[in-house]
């Protein structure tokens, strides 16, 4: 299950990176730090995961659902994902569409909030 969550989180972050043509090199340290912190993964493994995910196409709604279901009782980790997602979004030119994905994730994580 851990591998599936990591892949889904990576897909979510990559979706945002691709959406605005953000600089992958600039986002890599943030992704590595987050994966190390919340999923006990080496930076080398996180970088490989990021590279693999950037090459694939994912249904982002499916990935959000996988993350929300896997983390349903882990409020701290859900908040950490939202924090990192927000950080990736605001690091570059901000557009209204950027926060649509953030709101979608937030509502999936906290449907009653």
C-alpha positions, 0 to 999 in steps of 0.5 A, spaced: 500 500 500 505 504 501 508 504 494 501 505 491 500 512 496 507 514 494 506 513 486 499 517 487 502 523 491 507 523 486 502 523 480 498 529 484 505 533 484 507 531 477 500 533 475 501 540 478 508 541 475 506 539 468 499 543 468 504 550 469 510 547 466 514 548 472 521 547 473 522 540 475 529 541 477 526 546 482 521 542 484 525 536 485 528 538 492 521 539 495 518 533 492 524 529 495 524 532 502 516 531 502 517 523 500 523 522 505 519 526 511 512 522 510 514 516 507 521 514 509 524 514 502 531 515 500 532 521 496 535 517 490 528 513 490 524 519 490 528 522 485 527 516 481 519 515 482 518 523 480 522 521 473 518 515 472 511 519 474 513 525 469 513 520 463 506 517 465 499 519 464 494 518 470 487 520 471 488 525 477 481 524 480 483 517 481 490 518 484 486 523 489 481 518 491 487 513 492 490 518 497 484 520 500 482 513 502 489 511 504 490 516 508 483 517 511 485 516 518 492 520 518 490 527 518 497 530 519 499 526 513 493 529 509 495 536 511 502 535 509 500 533 502 496 539 502 501 544 505 506 541 500 501 542 494 500 549 496 508 550 496 508 547 489 502 551 486 505 558 489 512 557 487 511 560 480 506 564 476 499 563 480 493 562 476 486 561 478 486 554 475 492 552 480 487 552 486 482 548 483 486 542 483 488 544 491 480 545 492 479 538 489 484 535 493 482 538 500 475 536 499 477 529 498 481 529 504 476 533 508 469 532 505 465 535 511 470 541 512 
